[in-house]
Amino acid sequence: MSTSSQIVALLLLALVAANVPFINQRVFLLGPQRLSKPLAWRLAELVVLYFVVGGVGLAMENHAGQIAPQDWEFYAVTGTMFLTLAFPGFVYRYLMHRKH
């Protein structure tokens, strides 16, 4: 797998993982089905999935060669990017008015 295809795969994984908490009603994808999850559960899932995607990215970087050092700026930028990727799921869950 080339480096550019790894980057595309990681971005697609991040897009899916960022939106899963807002689309799925199960707690951490494995828990019981609920009618409605509180926002706190969704945010906790979002944080956990951020670190899961980060771990996958770290594994890809380790496989490609030497791992670059990351300071707090790296986590600030990737965290805000992950929140930006979660925006469609948030809009779908909380801002769209559905006709019942």
Rosetta blueprint (number, residue, H / E / L):
1 M L
2 S L
3 T H
4 S H
5 S H
6 Q H
7 I H
8 V H
9 A H
10 L H
11 L H
12 L H
13 L H
14 A H
15 L H
16 V H
17 A H
18 A H
19 N H
20 V H
21 P H
22 F H
23 I H
24 N L
25 Q L
26 R E
27 V H
28 F H
29 L H
30 L L
31 G L
32 P L
33 Q E
34 R L
35 L L
36 S L
37 K L
38 P L
39 L H
40 A H
41 W H
42 R H
43 L H
44 A H
45 E H
46 L H
47 V H
48 V H
49 L H
50 Y H
51 F H
52 V H
53 V H
54 G H
55 G H
56 V H
57 G H
58 L H
59 A H
60 M H
61 E H
62 N H
63 H H
64 A H
65 G L
66 Q L
67 I L
68 A L
69 P L
70 Q L
71 D L
72 W H
73 E H
74 F H
75 Y H
76 A H
77 V H
78 T H
79 G H
80 T H
81 M H
82 F H
83 L H
84 T H
85 L H
86 A L
87 F H
88 P H
89 G H
90 F H
91 V H
92 Y H
93 R H
94 Y H
95 L H
96 M L
97 H L
98 R L
99 K L
100 H L
